[in-house]
Amino acid sequence: MFRCFYPTRCADSAYGIDYAGYYREGYRGLIYDIDNTLVPHGAPATKEAQALFARLHDMGFSTCLISNNQEPRVAPFARSVQSDFVCDAHKPSRKNYIRAMEIMGTGRENTLFIGDQLFTDIYGANRAGIPSILTKPIHPKEEIQIVFKRYLERIVLYFYQRKCRKEDVREKSG
């Protein structure tokens, strides 16, 4: 019932992901949400974000930010981390996930999406056929419409975690 909202994997933070492992697996493109995935909502790029993107580019990854925000928010952030970007992305529409892959020169088989919201970020990545990593939100202060969505996300995550536990039991007994 909720599978279209399930991430491929979960992580506590975009900053704690084993990117070297994903590179060894053949991934070459990383698409990111910005707000509450990389920085608190509306914040500029931090030194931590700049260092992460420098490290990713040194590894050989291409990066692209996709955001439902407008260019005045997204462009300065993208410049600061030296990443390509797509603003006004209308997530969860699949169109701009595909556009991000075109910009990076990657495809569904070697691109990952990283974001903090199920109903926009992860659902859009799933619709575009891209593996996704759901991160925990960086900061609890969010716009009211997102606060309401978080309550619904808890329901979906309950069923997702239940599914994961069942799969773990099958793997251990299998």
Steps between C-alpha positions, in 0.01 A plus 500: 500500500775748591784343299516789252623715791762256631864603469760253379704568816501730801780702661521722804662776294620580149839557663529144634434303182770262373551676167823310427299177522240630257777610264646146513151368417503709181299806597622821337220753544352638822183707504426691821217687657632807688276610786515277806711249308824700472424806716211626715212645300606820324860496627798571273755232421714417801870414509387140560291502181783658301747240630259214419451611141875561452565145626229354274635680194854383585368141514360541148131559573288745305244682713177683438268672745128490432269719698145624490640839604563781254833602347584773757514226767655218298759669275716654777499171691598309186782746424628466854527119474594509129210286389257505211139567596138494395269743679120514502516123449137420583599191697365232500473545123753268337588750225773687687657189652550388141626847407753484786632169363527651153696794642739261679523255210381211716208258489267318734749218547780720638320788673386533862261751649541630857219687676303537823133489393304194394214663310710729283864385494475121528172463312644705213818292489293181498283634220818577303643152570795627707619329819456730798639564845267656756682714756370627830410870490790718620286744697155467661384849397306467175223669308153408627404297190812286547419448869164351398668274243741372767208352693392307191861399434510331842221267391680408177832455684333268751400264218837543326689405819267205552575381145873539562481295821316221316765499227777486763335198661471327160868568420616364836287185471558459127 
